[in-house]
């Protein structure tokens, strides 16, 4: 990661008046733990939900709210000029409406009119409000102007209500905030990594590892955390795709917002779920690290520890990626993943190119694996190889940034 990517950044955290305002505290904590300077700008209604003292303790700065505070500094202009990112948590229906109208009737909306940095809005409201034609139009207007309005999650809302409109989890919001800051440091902010270029597309992503039972206690598996697959699903959903995520064994990860999640355990279960979801898909990304082998027989009882280690015969699992490629679906684009190590016979890229030719997929993401690399870590790097002979390095950065690069290549090919 470059010095520009890792340096502390100036972030404005705008908090509007909704019950989800309490989750802004967790977003604030995560941004601060990443080393950034965060200025909370809260509406008067937000401070009815969360007291200023909480935000001030977490940010180390006084909360700003009124336009008549620090008038001599012309605060809204100063804030807009300093900000390198504005994050809105929660972005209520009222705030989205006032933003779309270009209103400047409090410090937060005034700041938004002066800011020239990326603006990331995380909506939270009842389903009826999110789906109302007025909100739909407001969101479309803001996106057209360049505001990044996330798709909300589906789930429990206020009271007994459930449905789309739930605030995405704080970890996901912080992940997208990092993505925007990281992207801007590399590309000067153009183009942003979350264009709505996958709208109308159906996408399937596999993630995590698989666990093949040996006996009632033990399994044969691998170290995949699922973070890269989850990042691919998150980014695709926020670029407008209809996403199905088939997840095997993973770390304790929150389900991505606006994504259908299907859980499996074994490679055969993953095969069935992926092939079923892929029937109507435009793109399938096999990011899962599936077990190539499984025990030839499942022991009914626990395998006892004896004087000698037991001999466990193995058999091959189905090759899901190869099946996807050989299915007669001309319009489908298939992306594979390869976790490789080099040896005296060839480099990581040598083995990856051979795999690309053998599997026949359209794109192959290659990771060099080892201690502290690719698996069970927050960041990732590698190469993106194309069946057309292209090769693009994927520089070290967040797994969301790598996901954005992959979707850039997918979107280009879909066009």
C-alpha positions in Angstrom: 0.0 0.0 0.0 1.3 3.4 -0.9 2.0 6.3 1.6 -0.9 8.2 -0.1 -3.2 5.3 0.5 -2.3 4.8 4.2 -2.0 8.4 5.5 -4.8 9.8 7.8 -7.6 11.4 5.8 -10.2 14.1 6.7 -13.6 12.6 6.8 -17.0 14.2 7.5 -19.5 11.8 9.1 -22.9 13.2 8.5 -25.6 11.8 10.9 -29.3 12.3 10.2 -32.2 11.8 12.5 -33.2 8.1 12.3 -33.3 5.2 14.7 -30.2 3.7 12.9 -28.2 6.7 14.1 -26.8 4.6 16.9 -24.9 2.5 14.3 -23.0 5.7 13.2 -21.1 5.3 16.4 -19.7 2.0 15.2 -18.8 3.5 11.8 -17.1 6.4 13.6 -15.1 4.0 15.7 -13.9 2.0 12.7 -12.9 5.1 10.8 -10.9 6.3 13.8 -9.3 2.9 14.3 -8.1 3.1 10.7 -6.3 6.3 11.6 -8.5 8.9 10.0 -9.6 12.3 11.3 -13.4 12.4 11.6 -15.6 15.4 12.0 -19.2 14.6 13.0 -21.8 16.9 11.5 -25.2 15.9 13.0 -28.7 17.2 12.3 -30.7 18.5 15.3 -32.9 15.4 14.9 -29.9 13.1 15.1 -28.9 14.6 18.4 -32.4 13.6 19.7 -31.3 9.9 19.1 -27.6 10.1 20.1 -26.1 12.7 22.5 -23.2 14.9 21.3 -21.0 13.6 24.1 -21.0 10.1 22.6 -19.8 11.4 19.2 -17.3 13.7 20.8 -15.8 11.0 22.9 -15.3 8.7 19.9 -14.1 11.4 17.5 -12.0 13.6 19.8 -13.7 16.6 18.3 -16.8 18.7 19.1 -19.9 17.8 17.2 -21.1 20.4 14.7 -24.8 20.9 14.1 -26.0 24.5 13.7 -25.2 26.9 11.0 -24.8 29.7 13.6 -21.9 27.9 15.3 -18.4 29.2 14.6 -19.9 31.7 12.1 -16.6 33.5 11.7 -15.1 30.3 10.2 -17.9 30.0 7.6 -18.0 26.4 8.8 -19.9 24.8 6.0 -17.4 26.1 3.4 -14.4 25.1 5.5 -15.8 21.6 6.1 -16.5 21.0 2.5 -13.1 22.2 1.4 -11.2 20.0 4.0 -13.2 16.9 3.5 -11.7 14.1 1.5 -14.8 11.9 2.0 -18.3 12.5 3.3 -20.1 9.5 4.8 -23.8 9.8 5.6 -25.0 7.3 8.3 -28.0 7.1 8.3 -29.1 8.8 5.1 -32.8 9.1 5.9 -35.5 9.7 3.3 -35.7 13.3 4.4 -31.9 13.8 4.0 -31.9 12.2 0.5 -34.9 14.4 -0.5 -33.2 17.6 0.7 -29.9 16.6 -1.0 -31.7 15.9 -4.3 -33.4 19.3 -4.1 -30.1 21.1 -3.4 -31.4 22.4 -0.1 -29.0 24.1 2.3 -31.3 24.5 5.4 -28.8 23.1 8.0 -25.1 22.7 8.4 -25.0 19.1 7.0 -26.8 20.0 3.7 -24.8 23.2 3.4 -21.6 21.2 3.7 -22.8 18.8 1.1 -23.2 21.6 -1.4 -19.6 22.8 -0.9 -17.9 19.4 -0.8 -16.0 18.3 -3.9 -15.0 14.9 -2.6 -16.8 11.5 -2.9 -20.1 11.3 -0.9 -21.1 7.9 0.4 -24.7 7.7 1.6 -25.9 4.7 3.5 -29.8 4.7 3.5 -31.9 3.6 6.4 -35.7 3.8 6.5 -38.9 1.7 6.4 -39.5 -0.3 3.2 -42.4 1.8 2.2 -40.3 4.9 2.3 -37.4 3.3 0.4 -39.7 2.0 -2.3 -41.8 5.2 -2.6 -41.5 6.8 -6.1 -40.3 10.1 -4.5 -37.4 8.3 -2.8 -36.7 6.2 -6.0 -36.5 9.4 -8.0 -34.3 11.2 -5.4 -31.8 8.3 -5.3 -31.7 8.2 -9.1 -31.0 12.0 -9.2 -28.2 11.7 -6.6 -26.6 8.8 -8.3 -26.7 10.7 -11.6 -24.9 13.6 -10.0 -22.2 11.3 -8.6 -23.3 10.6 -5.0 -22.7 7.0 -4.1 -26.0 5.8 -2.6 -25.7 2.3 -1.2 -28.4 -0.3 -1.6 -29.8 -0.9 1.9 -29.9 -4.3 3.5 -33.1 -6.4 4.1 -34.0 -7.4 7.6 -35.5 -6.3 10.9 -36.5 -2.7 10.9 -38.1 -0.7 13.7 -40.6 -2.7 15.7 -41.8 -5.9 14.1 -41.3 -4.7 10.5 -38.9 -6.5 8.1 -37.8 -5.8 4.5 -35.4 -3.7 2.5 -34.4 -0.4 4.1 -32.2 -1.6 6.9 -28.9 0.2 7.3 -26.0 -1.9 5.9 -23.7 -3.1 8.7 -21.1 -0.7 10.0 -18.3 -2.9 8.8 -19.6 -2.9 5.3 -20.0 0.9 5.3 -16.4 1.3 6.6 -15.2 -1.1 3.9 -16.8 1.1 1.2 -15.3 4.2 2.8 -11.9 2.7 2.7 -12.5 1.6 -0.9 -13.3 5.2 -2.0 -10.3 6.7 -0.1 -8.0 4.0 -1.5 -9.3 4.4 -5.1 -8.9 8.2 -5.0 -5.3 7.9 -3.8 -4.5 5.7 -6.9 -6.7 7.2 -9.6 -7.3 10.8 -8.4 -10.9 9.8 -7.8 -11.9 9.1 -11.5 -13.7 7.0 -12.2 -15.2 6.0 -8.8 -15.2 2.2 -8.2 -19.0 1.9 -7.7 -20.6 2.9 -11.0 -24.1 1.4 -11.7 -22.8 -0.5 -14.6 -24.1 -3.9 -13.6 -27.8 -3.0 -13.4 -30.0 -5.6 -15.0 -27.3 -8.2 -14.6 -27.6 -11.4 -12.6 -24.4 -12.5 -10.8 -23.4 -15.6 -8.8 -20.4 -15.5 -6.5 -19.0 -18.4 -4.5 -17.1 -17.7 -1.4 -15.2 -19.4 1.4 -14.0 -23.0 1.7 -15.7 -26.3 1.8 -15.6 -28.9 4.6 -15.7 -32.7 3.7 -16.7 -34.8 6.7 -14.2 -37.6 7.7 -16.3 -38.7 10.7 -18.8 -37.1 13.0 -16.1 -34.9 14.5 -13.5 -34.1 11.8 -13.6 -32.5 8.3 -11.2 -32.1 5.4 -11.0 -28.4 4.4 -8.9 -25.3 3.9 -8.1 -21.9 5.4 -10.3 -19.7 3.2 -12.1 -17.0 5.2 -14.5 -16.0 2.4 -13.6 -12.3 2.7 -12.7 -12.0 -1.0 -15.9 -13.6 -2.2 -18.0 -11.5 0.2 -16.2 -8.4 -1.1 -17.0 -9.4 -4.7 -20.6 -9.9 -3.8 -20.8 -6.5 -2.0 -19.3 -4.5 -4.8 -21.4 -6.2 -7.4 -24.6 -5.5 -5.5 -23.7 -1.8 -5.1 -22.9 -1.6 -8.8 -26.5 -2.6 -9.4 -26.3 -6.4 -10.0 -28.8 -8.9 -8.7 -26.4 -11.1 -6.6 -26.6 -14.6 -5.3 -23.7 -15.5 -2.9 -23.1 -19.2 -2.3 -21.0 -19.4 0.8 -19.2 -22.4 2.3 -17.1 -22.3 5.4 -16.2 -18.7 6.2 -15.0 -16.5 9.0 -17.7 -14.7 11.1 -18.8 -12.4 8.3 -21.9 -10.2 8.1 -24.1 -11.0 5.1 -23.6 -8.3 2.4 -26.4 -5.9 1.9 -28.8 -6.5 -1.0 -27.4 -10.0 -1.6 -29.2 -13.4 -1.6 -27.1 -15.6 0.6 -27.1 -19.4 0.3 -25.0 -21.5 2.7 -23.4 -24.8 1.9 -20.8 -27.1 3.5 -19.4 -29.6 1.1 -18.1 -29.2 -2.5 -21.0 -31.2 -3.9 -23.5 -29.0 -2.1 -21.7 -26.0 -3.5 -21.7 -27.5 -7.0 -25.5 -28.0 -6.8 -26.2 -24.5 -5.4 -23.9 -22.7 -7.9 -25.2 -24.6 -10.9 -28.8 -24.0 -9.9 -28.2 -20.2 -9.3 -26.1 -20.0 -12.5 -29.0 -21.1 -14.8 -30.2 -17.5 -15.1 -26.8 -15.7 -14.5 -24.9 -13.4 -16.7 -21.7 -13.8 -14.7 -20.4 -16.5 -12.3 -17.4 -15.8 -10.2 -15.9 -18.9 -8.5 -14.0 -17.3 -5.7 -14.5 -20.2 -3.3 -11.5 -22.4 -2.4 -13.3 -25.7 -2.7 -11.8 -29.0 -1.5 -10.4 -30.9 -4.5 -10.7 -34.2 -2.7 -13.1 -35.9 -0.2 -12.9 -39.1 1.8 -14.0 -42.1 -0.2 -16.2 -43.2 2.7 -17.6 -41.4 5.8 -16.8 -43.1 9.0 -20.0 -43.6 11.0 -18.1 -43.4 14.3 -15.3 -41.1 15.4 -11.9 -42.4 14.0 -10.0 -43.5 17.1 -6.5 -42.5 17.8 -4.3 -45.6 17.5 -0.6 -46.4 17.5 -0.4 -45.5 13.8 -2.2 -42.6 11.8 -5.1 -44.1 9.9 -5.0 -44.3 6.1 -7.9 -42.4 4.6 -8.6 -43.1 0.9 -9.6 -39.9 -1.0 -11.6 -39.4 -4.2 -11.9 -36.4 -6.5 -14.7 -33.8 -5.9 -16.5 -32.4 -9.0 -14.7 -29.6 -10.9 -17.3 -26.8 -10.6 -15.4 -24.2 -12.6 -15.0 -26.7 -15.5 -18.6 -27.6 -15.4 -19.6 -24.0 -15.6 -17.4 -23.4 -18.6 -18.6 -26.5 -20.5 -22.3 -25.8 -20.0 -23.9 -24.5 -23.2 -24.7 -20.9 -22.1 -23.1 -18.6 -24.6 -24.0 -15.4 -23.0 -22.5 -16.3 -19.6 -19.1 -14.9 -18.5 -17.2 -17.1 -16.0 -14.4 -15.9 -13.7 -12.2 -18.3 -11.9 -9.7 -18.0 -9.0 -6.4 -19.6 -8.6 -4.4 -19.8 -5.4 -0.9 -20.7 -6.5 2.7 -21.2 -5.4 5.7 -21.4 -7.6 8.4 -24.0 -7.6 11.5 -25.1 -9.5 9.3 -26.1 -12.5 7.5 -22.8 -12.9 6.3 -19.5 -11.4 2.9 -18.6 -10.0 2.0 -17.0 -13.3 3.2 -20.1 -15.3 0.9 -22.3 -13.3 -2.0 -19.8 -13.5 -1.8 -19.5 -17.3 -1.8 -23.3 -17.6 -4.9 -23.4 -15.4 -6.6 -20.7 -17.4 -6.1 -22.7 -20.6 -7.1 -26.0 -18.9 -10.3 -24.6 -17.4 -11.3 -22.4 -20.3 -12.9 -19.6 -18.2 -13.0 -16.0 -19.5 -11.0 -14.4 -16.6 -8.8 -15.9 -13.9 -7.8 -14.0 -10.7 -4.4 -15.3 -9.5 -3.2 -15.0 -5.9 0.2 -16.0 -4.7 -0.4 -17.8 -1.4 1.8 -18.3 1.6 2.0 -17.3 5.2 0.1 -14.0 5.7 -0.9 -13.9 2.0 -4.3 -14.2 0.3 -6.0 -16.4 3.0 -7.3 -15.1 6.4 -6.0 -11.5 5.8 -7.7 -8.2 5.1 -5.8 -7.2 2.0 -5.0 -8.9 -1.2 -3.0 -8.7 -4.5 -2.5 -10.7 -7.6 -3.0 -10.7 -11.3 -6.1 -10.8 -13.6 -5.6 -13.0 -16.6 -7.9 -13.0 -19.6 -8.6 -15.8 -22.1 -7.9 -13.1 -24.8 -4.2 -13.0 -23.6 -4.5 -9.9 -21.4 -2.7 -9.7 -18.1 -3.3 -7.0 -15.5 -1.6 -6.7 -12.1 -3.9 -6.2 -9.1 -1.9 -4.1 -6.6 -2.0 -4.7 -2.9 -5.0 -3.1 -1.3 -8.3 -4.0 0.3 -10.2 -7.0 -1.0 -13.0 -4.6 -2.0 -10.5 -2.8 -4.2 -9.5 -6.0 -5.9 -13.1 -6.8 -6.3 -13.7 -3.5 -8.0 -10.9 -4.2 -10.5 -12.4 -7.5 -11.3 -15.9 -6.0 -11.9 -14.3 -3.3 -14.1 -13.0 -6.1 -16.4 -16.3 -8.0 -16.3 -18.3 -4.9 -17.1 -16.0 -4.1 -20.0 -16.5 -7.5 -21.5 -20.3 -7.5 -20.9 -20.5 -4.2 -22.9 
